[in-house]
Amino acid sequence: MSNLAMELDEKLKRWDSSTCQQVESLVSQIIELADHDSLDLLRSRSVEQEVLDLLDDAPTQTR
């Protein structure tokens, strides 16, 4: 087992169930993307979210 897998296993034993469910869901999504050679989609989603966050934080202009 890799160091990353061992660390994840240890963390899942310590985190509350809500955090564990979120992490498991994200890891499952990443595994599925990797299985389909589609990890570049994950980066696209991340960039899209960054842009949306910037738009949300931008001051609105009044005319």
MOMOBEL-V153676 format. One record per residue. N is the residue number from 1. RES is the residue in three letters. D_CENTER is the distance of its C-alpha to the mean C-alpha in Angstrom with 2 decimals. Layout:
[[N RES D_CENTER] [N RES D_CENTER]]
This chain:
[[1 MET 22.31] [2 SER 20.30] [3 ASN 19.74] [4 LEU 15.95] [5 ALA 16.63] [6 MET 19.24] [7 GLU 17.18] [8 LEU 14.49] [9 ASP 17.54] [10 GLU 19.12] [11 LYS 16.27] [12 LEU 15.94] [13 LYS 19.68] [14 ARG 19.50] [15 TRP 16.70] [16 ASP 17.75] [17 SER 17.22] [18 SER 14.90] [19 THR 12.40] [20 CYS 13.03] [21 GLN 12.48] [22 GLN 9.02] [23 VAL 8.09] [24 GLU 10.28] [25 SER 8.90] [26 LEU 5.41] [27 VAL 7.82] [28 SER 10.24] [29 GLN 8.53] [30 ILE 8.15] [31 ILE 11.71] [32 GLU 13.01] [33 LEU 12.07] [34 ALA 13.66] [35 ASP 16.58] [36 HIS 17.28] [37 ASP 16.97] [38 SER 14.52] [39 LEU 11.72] [40 ASP 13.13] [41 LEU 11.86] [42 LEU 8.20] [43 ARG 9.80] [44 SER 11.86] [45 ARG 9.37] [46 SER 8.11] [47 VAL 11.88] [48 GLU 12.81] [49 GLN 10.92] [50 GLU 12.60] [51 VAL 15.83] [52 LEU 15.67] [53 ASP 15.19] [54 LEU 18.13] [55 LEU 20.16] [56 ASP 19.73] [57 ASP 20.91] [58 ALA 23.75] [59 PRO 27.17] [60 THR 28.95] [61 GLN 32.34] [62 THR 35.33] [63 ARG 38.25]]
